[in-house]
Amino acid sequence: MGVDWSDLGVALALVLVIEGLMPLLSPRGFRQAMLAAVQMSDRTLRITGFASMVAGVLLLYWIR
C-alpha cells in the first residue's frame, strides 16, 4: 500500500480551509481563543492536542 500523494494534498488543503474559517468569520473570537491557548499550561495543550489527534483518527477510521 503506497502513499497516495493527491489524497495527502487534499487533506492538507482541507486543513487550511477549515483553519481559515474562524479568523474569517470571527476575528475577535479567534483572537480570544489564541489568547486563551497562550495562557494554557503545556500539559493542557498536550492533552488537548492528543485528544484532537485521537478524535481525528477515530473519525478517519469510521469514514473509511
C-alpha positions as CSV (number, residue, x, y, z in Angstrom):
1,M,0.0,0.0,0.0
2,G,1.7,3.1,-1.2
3,V,1.2,6.7,-0.3
4,D,-1.4,8.5,-2.5
5,W,0.1,12.0,-2.7
6,S,-3.0,13.5,-4.1
7,D,-5.1,12.4,-1.1
8,L,-2.4,13.9,1.2
9,G,-2.6,17.1,-0.7
10,V,-6.4,17.2,-0.5
11,A,-6.2,16.6,3.3
12,L,-3.7,19.4,3.7
13,A,-5.8,21.8,1.6
14,L,-8.9,20.9,3.7
15,V,-7.0,21.6,6.9
16,L,-6.0,25.0,5.6
17,V,-9.6,25.8,4.6
18,I,-11.0,24.7,7.9
19,E,-8.4,26.5,10.0
20,G,-9.1,29.7,8.0
21,L,-12.8,29.7,8.7
22,M,-12.7,31.0,12.3
23,P,-10.4,34.0,11.6
24,L,-12.5,34.8,8.6
25,L,-15.9,34.5,10.3
26,S,-15.0,35.8,13.8
27,P,-11.6,37.5,14.0
28,R,-12.3,38.7,17.6
29,G,-13.3,35.2,18.7
30,F,-10.3,33.7,17.0
31,R,-8.0,36.3,18.8
32,Q,-9.6,35.4,22.1
33,A,-9.2,31.7,21.5
34,M,-5.5,32.2,20.7
35,L,-5.0,34.3,23.8
36,A,-6.7,31.6,25.9
37,A,-4.4,29.0,24.3
38,V,-1.3,31.0,25.2
39,Q,-2.4,31.0,28.8
40,M,-2.9,27.2,29.0
41,S,-0.3,25.1,30.6
42,D,1.9,22.8,28.4
43,R,0.2,19.8,29.9
44,T,-3.3,21.1,29.0
45,L,-2.2,21.9,25.4
46,R,-0.6,18.4,25.1
47,I,-3.8,16.7,26.3
48,T,-5.9,18.8,24.0
49,G,-3.7,18.1,21.1
50,F,-3.7,14.3,21.8
51,A,-7.5,14.3,22.2
52,S,-7.8,16.1,18.9
53,M,-5.5,13.5,17.2
54,V,-7.4,10.6,18.6
55,A,-10.7,12.1,17.5
56,G,-9.3,12.6,14.0
57,V,-8.0,9.0,13.8
58,L,-11.4,7.6,15.0
59,L,-13.2,9.8,12.5
60,L,-11.0,8.6,9.7
61,Y,-11.5,5.0,10.7
62,W,-15.3,5.5,10.9
63,I,-15.4,7.2,7.4
64,R,-13.1,4.8,5.7
